[in-house]
Amino acid sequence: MLKTVEVSIVIPIFNEKSIVADSVTGLLYRLPDIIESFEIILAENGSDDGTLAEAEALAERYSQVSCLHVPEPNYGRALKQGILQASGKYVICDEIDLCDTDFYRSSLGLLRSNKAQFVIGSKLAPGARDQRPFVRNLATRVLSGLLRYGAGFKGTDTHGPKAFERDSVIPQVKACIVERNLFASELVIRAERAGRTMVELPLALREKRRPTINLAQRVPRALYNVGRLVWIFRILERGK
C-alpha cells in the first residue's frame, strides 16, 4: 500500500558519496520542526563512486528515506522519476549540497495558505545573495537571459530549489520533453504557461563543494537544450 505523506522531498544525486549521509541525516534531524509527515526520495543517477550503495543503506536505515536508480548520469530523468514516484501533497525538489530548510519553511507556508502553487528559490531575485564563484553566477545569469528571450520565461531563475502542489503540476511534469539539466527549466516554464500561481523566494547561497559535473562539460549540452526549449515554446507549442 502506497504511504501518504504531506511533503515529498526529491533530491537527485550523482557522485555524492562524501556528503549524502551527512546531508540526509541533517535533514531528518531538522524536518520534524517544519513538517509533520514527509519522505525523502534520493534519485541516484549514474554514480560511479559508491553513491548508490550509500543511498540504499540510508533507505534501509530510515523509514522516511527511499532510493531510486537511473543507470546513466541524467539529472532531469532522475528528478522527473522522483516527482512521479512522490506520494506527498506537496513536492520539494532540492540539491544535496543545499538542503535549505528555511526555503522549505517559507515555501510550504505559501503553499499551505494557497498563496502559491509553485515556489522557486532564486539566486537572482532581489535580496538574493549568491556567494558562488563568479563564473557560476555568470552562467546562471546567461542561462536565465536565454530562457527569457528565447523561451518566454518570465521569472529570474529556474534552477533553484522548487516546491509545488503535486497534483496541479503533474500534468506539466509528464509533458516535459527535455531531460538532463534543462528539465527543471522546462518544468518551470510549463507551470508558468499553465497559469500556476508562481512565487520566487531569494536565496542565500554559497558553494559547499566543487560541482560534480564540470561547468565546461555542461555548457554545450545546455546550449543545445536551450535551443530545444526555444523550438518547443516558440514553434511547437504555438502550432498546437
Secondary structure, 3 states (H helix, E strand, C coil): CCCCCCEEEEEEECCCCCCHHHHHHHHHHHHHHCCCCEEEEEEEECCCCCHHHHHHHHHHHCCCEEEEEECCCCHHHHHHHHHHHCCCCEEEECCCCCCCHHHHHHHHHHHHCCCCCEEEEECCCCCCEECCCHHHHHHHHHHHHHHHHHHCCCCCCCCCCEEEEHHHHHHHHHHCCCCHHHHHHHHHHHHHHCCCCEEEEECEECCCCCCCCCHHHHHHHHHHHHHHHHHHHHHHCCCC
